Amino acid sequence: MRKILTLTMRGLVTVLPLALTVYVIWWLVNSVESLLQRMLLGLGVISPQHYWPGLGLVTAFFLLLAIGTLVNAYAGKLVLNFWDELLGRIPVIKTIYGSFRDVVSMLPSGSGEKRDLQRVVLAQFGEAHAIGFVTREDIPNALLALGGQEWVMVYFPLSYAFGGYTVFLPRSRLQPLDISVEEAMRLAITAGLTAGGSRAKGAPTDS
């Protein structure tokens, strides 16, 4: 009975991540398709007789391409800065919009520009070590008078949770790690319980 339960749980652990991944992708694609379908039909851009499945996704792709092209232009950057400043003056909205903007800014832009999570470091706290991400090399002027000339801002994510801690640490206490931001983030957020090949090789087998 114990053997059957063990094999069942292993099957669940194997299938569940794939099933959740497929479900999230399906939900996202279906949501975008439904939203753009209602928009195209509601605006009269296309008639229901001429609408075909997938047209919403194609429309979303070209919309994102057009928006990216506009934002990449000088005039588009001015409009984007104006929009950020405008929303930054509205109470409550500035907090929500700023939080989402900061999270999305961590995604790769594909332009080769430096991301907000600039590099991975290992910080030492007594006998313990923690993986962190340098987010800023230039310290605010208010902290320079407190000895912050050699400080950097380091973000430490929480495992299995949204959020983390931002700490000012001297550069001398940080050791650069030769690891990608994505791999280090996955390692930190999952508390090291990633389903990698190294764990599979050393996994014990039940008799």
C-alpha positions as CSV (number, residue, x, y, z in Angstrom):
1,M,0.0,0.0,0.0
2,R,2.8,2.4,0.9
3,K,4.5,1.6,-2.5
4,I,1.3,2.4,-4.4
5,L,0.9,5.7,-2.4
6,T,4.6,6.6,-3.1
7,L,4.2,5.9,-6.8
8,T,1.0,7.9,-7.0
9,M,2.6,10.9,-5.3
10,R,5.5,10.8,-7.7
11,G,3.1,10.7,-10.6
12,L,1.3,13.7,-9.2
13,V,4.5,15.6,-8.6
14,T,5.6,14.9,-12.2
15,V,2.2,15.7,-13.8
16,L,1.1,18.7,-11.7
17,P,3.8,21.3,-12.8
18,L,3.1,20.5,-16.5
19,A,-0.7,20.6,-16.0
20,L,-0.5,23.9,-14.2
21,T,1.8,25.4,-16.9
22,V,-0.5,24.3,-19.7
23,Y,-3.5,25.7,-17.8
24,V,-1.9,29.1,-17.2
25,I,-0.9,29.3,-20.8
26,W,-4.3,28.3,-22.0
27,W,-6.0,30.7,-19.6
28,L,-3.8,33.6,-20.8
29,V,-4.3,32.8,-24.5
30,N,-8.0,32.3,-24.1
31,S,-8.4,35.6,-22.1
32,V,-6.5,37.6,-24.7
33,E,-8.4,36.0,-27.5
34,S,-11.8,36.7,-25.9
35,L,-10.9,40.3,-25.0
36,L,-9.7,41.2,-28.4
37,Q,-12.6,39.4,-30.1
38,R,-15.1,41.5,-28.1
39,M,-13.2,44.6,-28.9
40,L,-13.0,43.9,-32.6
41,L,-16.6,43.0,-32.9
42,G,-17.8,45.8,-30.6
43,L,-16.0,48.5,-32.5
44,G,-17.2,47.1,-35.8
45,V,-13.7,46.5,-37.2
46,I,-14.8,43.1,-38.4
47,S,-18.2,41.3,-38.7
48,P,-18.9,38.1,-36.8
49,Q,-19.2,36.2,-40.1
50,H,-15.6,37.1,-41.0
51,Y,-14.0,36.5,-37.6
52,W,-11.9,33.4,-37.3
53,P,-10.3,31.9,-34.2
54,G,-6.9,33.3,-33.4
55,L,-7.6,36.7,-35.0
56,G,-7.6,38.3,-31.5
57,L,-4.1,36.9,-30.8
58,V,-2.8,38.2,-34.1
59,T,-4.3,41.6,-33.4
60,A,-2.7,41.6,-29.9
61,F,0.7,40.8,-31.4
62,F,0.5,43.7,-33.9
63,L,-0.8,46.1,-31.2
64,L,2.2,45.3,-28.9
65,L,4.5,45.7,-31.9
66,A,3.0,49.1,-32.7
67,I,3.1,50.2,-29.1
68,G,6.7,49.0,-28.7
69,T,7.7,50.9,-31.9
70,L,6.0,54.1,-30.6
71,V,7.5,53.9,-27.2
72,N,11.0,53.3,-28.7
73,A,10.7,56.6,-30.6
74,Y,11.7,59.8,-29.0
75,A,8.2,61.3,-29.0
76,G,6.9,58.0,-27.5
77,K,9.3,58.2,-24.6
78,L,8.2,61.7,-23.9
79,V,4.5,60.6,-23.8
80,L,5.4,57.6,-21.6
81,N,7.3,59.9,-19.1
82,F,4.4,62.3,-19.1
83,W,2.0,59.4,-18.4
84,D,4.2,58.1,-15.5
85,E,4.4,61.5,-14.0
86,L,0.6,62.0,-14.3
87,L,-0.2,58.7,-12.6
88,G,2.5,59.4,-10.0
89,R,0.5,62.3,-8.7
90,I,-2.8,60.4,-8.1
91,P,-3.1,58.9,-4.6
92,V,-3.6,55.1,-4.4
93,I,-3.3,54.7,-8.2
94,K,0.4,55.8,-8.1
95,T,1.1,53.0,-5.6
96,I,-0.7,50.3,-7.6
97,Y,0.7,51.5,-10.9
98,G,4.2,51.9,-9.6
99,S,4.2,48.5,-8.0
100,F,3.1,46.8,-11.3
101,R,5.6,48.9,-13.3
102,D,8.5,48.0,-11.1
103,V,7.7,44.3,-11.2
104,V,7.2,44.3,-15.0
105,S,10.5,46.2,-15.4
106,M,12.3,43.1,-14.2
107,L,11.4,41.3,-17.4
108,P,13.9,41.3,-20.2
109,S,13.1,44.0,-22.8
110,G,15.1,42.4,-25.6
111,S,16.9,45.7,-26.2
112,G,20.1,44.7,-24.5
113,E,19.6,47.4,-21.8
114,K,20.6,46.7,-18.2
115,R,17.8,45.3,-16.2
116,D,16.8,46.4,-12.7
117,L,18.3,43.2,-11.3
118,Q,21.8,44.0,-12.4
119,R,23.8,41.1,-11.0
120,V,23.7,38.2,-8.6
121,V,25.8,38.3,-5.4
122,L,26.3,36.3,-2.3
123,A,26.0,38.2,1.0
124,Q,27.4,37.0,4.3
125,F,25.5,37.5,7.6
126,G,27.7,36.0,10.3
127,E,28.1,32.3,9.4
128,A,25.1,32.4,7.0
129,H,25.1,33.3,3.3
130,A,22.2,34.6,1.2
131,I,21.7,35.0,-2.5
132,G,20.8,38.6,-3.4
133,F,20.4,40.8,-6.5
134,V,22.1,44.2,-6.8
135,T,19.4,46.7,-7.9
136,R,21.3,50.0,-7.5
137,E,24.9,51.0,-7.5
138,D,24.2,54.7,-6.9
139,I,23.0,55.5,-3.3
140,P,20.6,58.3,-2.6
141,N,22.3,61.5,-1.4
142,A,20.6,61.3,2.0
143,L,22.6,58.2,2.8
144,L,26.0,59.4,1.7
145,A,26.4,61.4,4.9
146,L,25.9,58.2,6.9
147,G,28.8,56.5,5.2
148,G,27.0,55.1,2.2
149,Q,29.7,55.9,-0.3
150,E,30.6,52.2,-0.6
151,W,27.0,50.9,-0.2
152,V,24.9,49.2,-2.8
153,M,21.2,48.2,-2.7
154,V,20.7,44.5,-2.6
155,Y,17.3,42.7,-3.0
156,F,16.7,39.4,-1.2
157,P,13.6,37.6,-2.3
158,L,11.4,35.5,0.0
159,S,11.0,31.8,-0.8
160,Y,7.5,30.8,-2.0
161,A,6.2,34.3,-1.6
162,F,5.9,37.6,-3.4
163,G,8.1,40.2,-1.9
164,G,11.5,40.4,-0.1
165,Y,13.9,42.7,1.6
166,T,16.0,45.5,0.2
167,V,19.2,46.0,2.2
168,F,22.0,48.5,1.9
169,L,25.3,46.6,2.2
170,P,29.0,47.6,1.7
171,R,30.5,46.2,-1.5
172,S,33.2,44.4,0.6
173,R,30.5,42.1,2.0
174,L,29.3,41.0,-1.4
175,Q,30.8,38.2,-3.5
176,P,29.8,38.1,-7.2
177,L,28.2,34.9,-8.4
178,D,28.7,33.5,-11.9
179,I,25.1,32.6,-12.3
180,S,22.2,34.1,-14.4
181,V,19.6,36.2,-12.7
182,E,16.8,33.8,-13.8
183,E,18.6,30.7,-12.3
184,A,19.5,32.5,-9.1
185,M,15.9,33.8,-8.7
186,R,14.5,30.4,-9.2
187,L,16.9,28.9,-6.7
188,A,16.1,31.6,-4.1
189,I,12.3,31.6,-4.5
190,T,12.0,27.8,-4.5
191,A,14.3,27.4,-1.5
192,G,16.5,25.2,-3.6
193,L,13.8,22.7,-4.2
194,T,14.0,23.1,-8.0
195,A,13.2,20.1,-10.2
196,G,16.7,20.1,-11.8
197,G,18.7,17.2,-13.2
198,S,21.1,17.3,-10.2
199,R,18.4,16.4,-7.8
200,A,17.0,13.7,-10.0
201,K,20.5,12.0,-10.2
202,G,20.9,11.9,-6.5
203,A,17.3,10.9,-5.7
204,P,17.0,7.8,-3.6
205,T,15.0,4.9,-5.0
206,D,12.5,2.9,-3.0
207,S,12.7,-0.8,-3.1
